[in-house]
Amino acid sequence: MKEFLTNAEIRVKRNKENRKYLFPVLLSLQLMLLSISSIGQIIFTIDGNPSDWFTHLRSTSPNIIAKSFQHDLNSAGVDVSIFTGGGSKDDLPMSGWLSGGNSTPPKDDILNAGSMLVINSPTDKKLLFFGDRKSVSGSAQIGLWFFLSPVRINPTTNKFENENGGAAIHTVGDLLVLCEFTNGGVQADVDVYKVISVSANGTPTFQSFLNTLGTGKTNAAAVTAPNSIPLSAADWPFFILDAQGNQVRTDWYYSTDSKGTILTQYPDNAFYEGYVDLAAMEAADPNANFCFTNFLMETRASHEISATLKDMVFGSFEVAPNTPEQTGNSRCGPGTVQLTGNCSGFGDATGKWYTLSNGVYTLVHTGMNFTTPSISTTTTYYFSCTRTDLGCEGDKEPIVATINGNPTITGDITIKSGITGGSPATDCPGGLYDMNQNITNTADLVASGAGTNGTYIWSALTTVSNPVDYTLSPLTSTSTGNATATFPIVNPPSELYRFKVIGTDANGCIGEDIVCVSPGASCPQPCSISGLTTPCENTQNITYSLADALDPLFTYTWTLRNAADNGPATNATIDGANVDVQSINVDVTDPGSFKIKVTLQSKGPYGQTCPGCTYDVTVNPDPEADAGANPASQCYIAAGNTFALSGTAANGTVAWTVESNPQGWPAPTFSNSTSASTNVTVVSGSGGGYMDLRMTVTSSFTAPACPPDYDIVRVTVLAQAAKPEVELVPITCLDVTFSIKVTNPVAGTTYTATQPHNAAYDEDYTYQGNQGEEVIFTGLALGKGYSVIGTIGSCVTQPEACTPVLPEGETLRSVAGSTTQRAENFDIKLPSNTKVSAAPNPFSDRVRFNLQSGVSGRGTLELFNMLGQKVHTVFDGYVEANKSFYRDYHVPSSQRTNLVYVFRVGDQQITGKLINLR
């Protein structure tokens, strides 16, 4: 008979049958892990008193990584967990260990044993254990095994075996702890042995940590046994499973006789407890592994590692977490599946995902969440929880990624009077149906394929111009999948109505189908419009016509729309009727685009709307000409007057012509005759006058060409003022100055007298034309000559001048050798063919000098300020007699004041004054 199961079997039973007992405990452990404080610290006092064991074995502190309690198994008063056979030694292969029922000396008979792995901090890790013995009559040796690989005892062969039924064998890292009960002793040393290798026949080799990693104590005086405390099922969460897998409660009680009398106290040295410092062991051996699965407490013949083994207590001690049962996920059709692992209740843990093939697990992902690769069939993965503090991995639980197939949904329209067709067509896999709305305006939609408890949703895929062209009801059906589409009006055939049905089966997987309805009667052929596409603005009675004859079953409506077709046209109107006419007359105003639209509406009871037609028209702008303001009048310039014209033009090309030329001047010269803004030069007579110029803008459009536009601008040249005539006022021999008189004064003229060799003389007089008024200039220095000019408005006359020809620095000292002869008897004029003219005068910033000499030779033209200081030489070079030439001078801003010019050729000299416009 099999008295108990080992941890491997317990793990299977617990995972599959008793999770309802474990989940509340695991959940509470997980919640406590969220905040480990001093409340969760597990403090053991190694003093030989069992009271703290009874407390901590019931604790749910997350600091307790693993714990186990086991009462010695007895059958009819006989201890059935005793080592038998000569091969039952710690230094021999486990395959030679045997157990069975027999008697053992009371001092070597273990009644209760337990162990606990506690981690309070990275430096506070302890493996604690306790045991008691039936008698204290003599010393006893105790050993404890902590196995890394699952081990069980076969109830038939009484041999130790692995979880697959093969011979048990040590795993590198298994720990053996040896300690000694000494009669009357209190403190005991703890020696730790670690399996560092296993031979081919299973013999272990040890690394020893003697009296360095732990300690132990027995009770020096009698102490209370825990069984004296009343227990309940909630107080004591420890169970074992019998051979049938049923839970059997196991309690901690102490009995020393064959009758099973329960004692309330441990006698001296009956209870022993101790610990191994795992943190110290990790420091000494960084590769230490504490992921234990079983513990075994044994009594031994001696403290030697080769001693014969006697009694045992064997139980589960699972440090690695038991991975909770996992919940899979599913999807519809091939693709990836999102799986989420659950390691709740096991402290700080991480998940690992595996595939299983031919008995070999392959790690495919680490983490709590796993997205599978794209799969097309249901696939089982395996998930385990691994403690991050100890690196212990739990068992691998299956988790299924389910692939559900999508249902095949079929959509149809019921054939009835007025509904025909149904063959699949492009974009209509469920069928294309024609609806004659003269017979019916409803389409009955049906669907199938979602199975029992499936649902269906119909929706319209077509976006139509008027959303109320149809109604679809109901949109959702939980059983039959039926719906009805109602078309209250006739629609043009170009509107193809597509209806999609989505069916969802009980697994949430969907399929779909599409059916189409083409309602309505036939429409006329699409119309077309002819007429002028680019009229000119402000054109009336433009005719636009339909190419085909009107269909009497439809109403034709003409409208004019703006270019964006979102409102009426603002630059065109229909002149006359616009409904059911073959053509219309249109008046256009402003430039811009508009549309001519013809809409067709059935005259039948359903008012069917059919495609019409649209014609785009662009109104071209007329040319625009603006010659600009008349330029300011200019004083006569013999070489010609240049005027700046500031016209503007639009929508065409520019051409300048002479509109009127009453004085018969030569044809003008334009700097750019095709530009609205240009310069024009006219050569007028000295008598002045005007010329009217026409700027014509010709349309740049040709189909049709819009009428040209023009504008007139006038240029005016003022007549040259009459040259003043001057005579000398008679002088006497005693006069030191002389006077001159203008004999032909003109009212409104300002006359200015200067002396070429006397810069200090500069006199002005404006003649008003009063009765008896004369223009006389007095105080002129003898021998300095004179020059008189007249200024009318902005025009300056030619100077009347008398300039003596004297060597530089000389003055006229006598007149014809006699100081007594009257001045009017002397003529001091220059040769008549020596001339100088300056224009404009008055000047602003630029002066042109026209020069001519009666003699040939080296000549100069020099400018002097009114102080007699020379400011510039305009010309210095050879002059050919009786041949005129000109020189331009741009007057610097520093010289823009009244100036005197002196032209010398050989012994000839002529002077004049330049008036600055201030």
Disulfide bonds with the S-S distance in Angstrom:
Cys291-Cys392 1.96
Cys332-Cys509 2.05
Cys343-Cys385 2.02
Cys428-Cys516 1.85
Cys523-Cys610 1.81
Cys527-Cys613 1.96
Cys536-Cys706 1.81
Cys635-Cys795 2.09
